[in-house]
Amino acid sequence: MTDAQQEPNLRPGPEAGDPVPRPSVRQTVMIAAFEGWNDAGSAATSALTHLGEVWGSEKLRELDPEEYHDFQVNRPYVSVGDDGQRVITWPTTSVSVCRLAERTVVLVHGIEPSMRWRHYCEELLGIADELGVRTVVTLGALLADVPHTRPIPMTATSESVGLQSVLDVEPNTYQGPTGIVGVLQHEASQRGLQSVSLWAAVPHYVANPPSPKATLAILTRIEELLGEPVPMGALPDDAVAWQHGVDELAAEDTEISEYVQQLEEAKDTAELPEASGDAIAREFERYLRRRDINGGGRDSGGPGGSGGPGGPGGPGREPGPDKS
């Protein structure tokens, strides 16, 4: 197996002069999500925020917003601090580091920039190089014609041929307008980094954030991809409450209720049930990882479901973002 085909959990080689220590066992991974066009229901950025909370992230640096943002599009926010002084918070991109037992994970949380995308990606990937990142995982969420009553469809794509076979992800065949997620993934591949893009399909008729069911599906896929336990906390309960809330809203509107039923029938007809053996194996692996982390205690939270990929867009709406 060549270097380009290595799994993202193999030991990286040491290099002199690195600004931060290399992880002791597994490769350093960068996970990035951006508010805006690539973040339906805020599902992707919510997943990144959750990772920062449960993995104890430490902020490393922020990018200068003057370089990348039109402040008439993404306006600064003024508030009053604890000392009574007025504070202005500027839209920016933050880079944080989570040091796990056997891996370092770099989290990038930003707002899709208004300008200078190539320079923006160059700066982020320069930081990735400083930190010894070998794999870049981008997160996204799009609006789709999928029912809220079924598992959230997840799509994983990669431009890295080795990862396509090792991790059983699809090649990226999308053609069309792209967002910063697609550009960053492409630029990472051009630099010789392994890259994976994860997308969740959010029901278009419940597009307003939060979307905890989609966030849970993204986190579950990250857990499978990295082989690192992700404590889910209250997210499974939030996802159930969200679905019940949408059920109640749909029940009050005959037209929406009939539309949801049509989506359910279309999805059930188009997709065969997931192979039970594979599903049970993945669930059991997640259970064992969480049990080991918790010292044999009770599981900290169940994962969300994932199904086949869903199509972007919907009736009367602009096309959704790409899944690149």
C-alpha positions in Angstrom: 0.0 0.0 0.0 1.4 3.4 -1.0 1.5 6.5 1.2 -1.4 7.9 -0.6 -3.4 4.8 0.1 -2.8 4.7 3.9 -5.7 4.9 6.3 -6.0 8.1 8.2 -5.1 6.3 11.5 -1.6 5.2 10.6 1.4 6.6 12.4 2.9 9.7 10.7 6.6 10.0 10.2 8.4 12.6 12.5 9.7 15.8 11.1 12.1 18.3 12.7 10.9 21.8 13.6 7.2 21.1 13.9 5.5 23.8 16.0 3.4 21.3 17.9 4.0 17.7 18.9 2.9 15.0 16.5 0.3 12.5 17.8 1.8 9.4 19.3 -0.1 6.8 17.3 -2.6 8.0 14.7 -2.4 10.7 12.0 -3.5 14.2 12.6 -6.8 15.0 11.0 -8.4 18.4 10.1 -12.2 18.6 10.3 -13.7 21.8 8.7 -17.3 23.2 8.5 -18.5 26.5 7.4 -21.7 28.5 8.0 -23.7 29.6 5.0 -24.5 27.8 1.7 -22.8 24.5 2.8 -24.7 24.3 6.2 -28.4 23.5 5.8 -30.1 23.5 9.2 -26.7 24.4 10.8 -26.1 20.7 10.9 -22.5 20.7 9.9 -21.3 23.5 12.1 -23.3 22.1 15.0 -21.5 18.8 14.6 -18.1 20.6 14.7 -19.1 22.6 17.8 -20.2 19.4 19.5 -16.8 17.8 18.7 -15.0 20.8 20.2 -17.0 20.5 23.4 -16.7 16.8 24.0 -13.1 16.6 22.9 -11.9 19.6 24.8 -10.7 21.8 22.0 -8.2 24.7 22.6 -8.3 27.7 20.3 -5.1 28.0 18.3 -5.6 31.1 16.1 -8.2 33.1 14.1 -7.9 34.3 10.5 -8.0 38.0 9.9 -11.6 38.7 8.7 -10.6 41.8 6.8 -9.0 39.6 4.2 -12.0 37.5 3.4 -15.3 38.9 4.4 -17.7 41.6 3.1 -19.0 43.0 6.3 -22.2 44.1 4.6 -22.9 40.5 3.9 -21.6 39.1 7.2 -22.0 41.9 9.6 -20.1 42.2 13.0 -22.1 41.7 16.2 -22.1 44.3 19.0 -22.8 43.2 22.6 -22.2 44.3 26.1 -19.5 42.4 28.1 -19.5 41.4 31.7 -17.7 44.6 32.6 -20.4 46.7 31.0 -18.2 47.7 28.0 -19.5 47.3 24.5 -17.8 44.6 22.4 -17.7 44.0 18.7 -17.4 40.4 17.5 -16.2 40.1 13.9 -17.1 37.2 11.6 -14.0 35.0 11.3 -12.6 31.5 11.0 -11.2 29.9 14.1 -8.7 27.0 14.3 -8.8 24.8 17.4 -6.9 21.7 18.4 -8.2 18.6 20.3 -5.5 16.3 21.7 -7.1 12.9 22.1 -5.3 9.9 23.6 -4.0 8.6 20.3 -4.7 11.4 17.8 -4.7 15.1 17.3 -7.7 16.6 15.6 -7.7 20.1 14.2 -11.1 21.8 14.0 -11.8 24.6 11.6 -15.1 26.6 12.2 -15.7 29.4 9.8 -18.2 31.4 7.8 -18.0 30.9 4.0 -15.8 33.8 2.9 -17.0 36.5 0.5 -13.7 36.8 -1.4 -10.2 35.5 -2.0 -11.2 31.8 -1.6 -7.9 30.5 -3.0 -5.8 32.5 -0.6 -8.2 31.5 2.2 -7.7 27.8 1.5 -3.9 28.4 1.1 -3.8 29.9 4.6 -5.9 27.1 6.2 -3.8 24.4 4.5 -0.6 26.2 5.5 -1.8 25.8 9.1 -2.6 22.2 8.4 0.9 21.7 7.2 2.4 23.3 10.3 0.3 20.9 12.5 1.2 17.8 10.5 -2.2 17.2 9.1 -2.4 14.3 6.7 -6.2 14.0 6.1 -8.8 16.8 5.7 -12.4 16.0 6.4 -15.0 18.6 5.3 -18.5 18.6 6.6 -21.6 19.9 4.8 -25.4 19.7 4.8 -27.8 20.3 2.0 -31.6 20.6 1.6 -33.1 17.6 -0.1 -36.4 15.8 -0.9 -36.1 13.4 2.0 -38.6 12.6 4.8 -37.8 13.5 8.4 -39.2 10.2 9.5 -36.4 8.1 8.0 -32.6 7.9 8.8 -30.8 11.0 7.5 -29.1 10.2 4.2 -25.3 10.6 4.4 -22.9 10.8 1.5 -19.1 10.4 1.8 -16.9 11.2 -1.2 -13.2 11.5 -1.7 -10.8 12.4 -4.4 -8.2 10.1 -2.8 -8.2 6.8 -4.7 -6.7 5.0 -1.8 -9.3 6.2 0.7 -12.1 5.2 -1.7 -11.3 1.6 -1.3 -10.0 1.6 2.3 -13.0 3.5 3.7 -15.6 2.4 1.2 -16.4 6.0 0.1 -17.6 7.2 -3.3 -15.5 9.0 -5.8 -16.4 12.6 -6.2 -18.4 12.9 -9.5 -20.2 16.2 -8.9 -20.1 18.9 -11.6 -21.6 22.3 -11.1 -21.4 25.4 -8.8 -19.4 24.7 -5.6 -18.9 26.2 -2.2 -15.9 26.7 0.0 -16.2 23.1 1.2 -15.6 21.8 -2.4 -12.8 24.2 -3.0 -11.0 23.3 0.2 -11.3 19.6 -0.5 -9.9 20.1 -4.0 -7.0 22.2 -2.8 -6.2 19.7 -0.1 -6.0 16.9 -2.7 -3.8 19.1 -5.0 -1.4 19.4 -2.1 -1.2 15.6 -1.8 -3.4 15.4 1.3 -6.0 12.8 1.8 -9.5 14.3 1.8 -13.0 13.1 2.6 -16.2 15.1 2.3 -19.3 14.2 4.4 -22.7 15.5 3.6 -26.0 15.1 5.3 -29.4 15.6 3.5 -31.7 17.8 5.6 -35.5 17.7 4.8 -36.2 20.9 2.9 -39.5 21.5 4.6 -37.8 21.8 8.0 -34.7 23.7 6.9 -34.5 26.1 9.9 -31.9 25.3 12.5 -31.2 23.4 14.6 -31.4 20.0 12.9 -30.2 17.6 15.6 -31.0 14.5 13.7 -28.7 15.5 10.8 -26.0 16.6 13.3 -26.2 13.2 15.0 -25.9 11.5 11.6 -22.8 13.5 10.8 -21.2 12.8 14.1 -21.9 9.1 13.8 -20.2 9.0 10.4 -17.2 10.9 11.8 -17.0 8.3 14.6 -16.9 5.5 12.1 -14.4 7.3 9.8 -11.9 8.1 12.5 -12.4 5.2 14.8 -12.6 7.7 17.7 -15.5 7.5 20.2 -17.7 10.6 20.1 -19.8 11.1 23.3 -23.3 12.1 21.9 -24.7 13.5 25.1 -28.2 14.7 24.8 -28.2 14.7 21.0 -30.1 11.4 20.6 -32.9 12.7 22.8 -32.9 16.0 20.9 -33.2 14.2 17.6 -36.2 12.2 18.9 -37.8 15.4 20.2 -37.1 17.2 16.9 -38.8 14.4 14.9 -41.8 14.3 17.2 -42.1 18.1 16.8 -42.1 17.9 13.0 -44.6 15.0 13.2 -47.0 17.3 15.1 -46.6 20.1 12.7 -47.1 17.8 9.7 -50.3 16.4 11.3 -51.8 19.9 11.5 -51.4 20.4 7.7 -52.9 17.8 5.4 -50.9 19.0 2.4 -47.6 18.6 4.2 -48.7 15.3 5.8 -49.5 13.9 2.3 -46.2 15.2 0.9 -44.2 13.5 3.7 -46.0 10.3 3.0 -45.1 10.5 -0.7 -41.4 11.0 0.3 -41.6 8.0 2.6 -43.0 5.8 -0.1 -40.5 7.0 -2.7 -37.6 6.4 -0.4 -38.8 3.0 0.8 -39.4 1.9 -2.8 -36.0 3.2 -4.1 -33.8 1.7 -1.4 -33.5 -1.8 0.0 -33.1 -2.1 3.7 -29.5 -1.8 4.9 -27.7 -5.1 5.2 -28.4 -6.2 8.7 -25.0 -7.9 9.2 -23.1 -4.7 8.3 -25.4 -2.5 10.4 -25.1 -4.8 13.5 -21.3 -4.9 13.1 -20.9 -1.2 12.9 -23.2 -0.6 15.9 -21.3 -3.2 18.0 -17.9 -1.6 17.1 -19.2 1.8 18.3 -20.5 0.3 21.5 -17.2 -1.4 22.3 -15.3 1.8 21.7 -17.5 3.9 24.0 -17.4 1.1 26.6 -13.6 1.2 26.6 -13.5 5.0 26.9 -16.0 5.0 29.8 -14.2 2.2 31.6 -16.9 -0.4 31.0 -19.7 2.0 32.0 -22.9 2.7 30.3 -22.9 4.0 26.7 -22.9 7.8 26.6 -25.4 8.0 23.8 -26.6 6.1 20.7 -25.6 7.1 17.2 -28.0 8.5 14.6 -29.0 6.6 11.5 -27.6 7.0 8.1 -28.9 5.9 4.7 -28.2 6.2 1.1 -27.4 9.6 -0.6 -30.3 12.0 -1.2 -30.6 14.3 -4.2 -30.2 18.1 -3.8 -32.8 20.7 -4.4 -36.6 20.5 -4.3 -39.7 22.0 -5.9 -39.7 25.8 -6.0 -36.2 26.2 -4.6 -32.8 27.1 -5.8 -30.4 24.1 -6.3 -28.7 23.0 -3.0 -25.0 23.0 -2.5 -22.8 20.4 -4.1 -21.7 17.3 -2.2 -18.0 17.8 -3.1 
